[in-house]
């Protein structure tokens, strides 16, 4: 299928083109966060997206796996597209989409909308932006984050089409079938971080010589929105260059807690306190610094 840019997109984009036959092999990177988004089944005739799994890796790549059990292989009448809203702003890009991934039997490409809302300028292509493969009833896009502004959190939507025919004037969509995930005009949200901090508090606000000092940190798992209430808590307190071990540490009431006894006679000395919560291979930390009261 000859690739053409349909007028319906009306985009000004930076094009990063990659031909499927030139894909570079690379070892799998460990996932920092992986979330499966389930799509409704049997919404129409033809192609049907069952779920989309999005992963962020420890080397910063983003991986999109689009499962389509109706199609074991990529055929020349298919097209898969993923819109990505990196700034979480519906006013920018094309209807909110700042980038989109596009794949068919000729290869794949990453497009960046540079001049919203007109988006009518193309930049030279690069082969480093995206790797694409199709197998096992699904498409896999692996994207270099350097081309996506390294977003920590973004929205995305997926569309898949089959039944496209090649006509004398380009593509013919007369008999095409569409599926949108989650639904047309709707978005899913993914966070590249497995854990994020929601709150940090200290009691008292500044450690005082000869008194107790406690740090409390609330974190959530972004895949579920659930509070991190189990795992390992690490504590660090240095006062005037001396390390002070915690009196207690752990999760209390759904928060990570570090409790210290501040030595008498340390008033006026600089301090740095750090609390870290770990859930398997993932961790979040926050620090405070200043002078002991």
Secondary structure, DSSP 8 states (H G I E B T S, - for coil): ------TTT---EEEEEE-GGG--------EEEEEEEE--S--SSS----EEEEEEETTS-EEEEEE-TT-SS--TT-EEEEEEESS--TTSTBTTBSEEEEEETTEEEEEEE-STTT--------TTSEEEEE-SSEEEEEE-GGGTTT-SEEEEEEEEEE--EEETTEEE-TT-EEEEES-TT--EEEES-SEEEEEEEEESSS--TTSEEEEEEEEEETTT--B--SSEEEEEEEETTEE---SEEEEETTEEEEEEE--TT-TT-EEEEEEEEEETTEEEEEEEEEE--
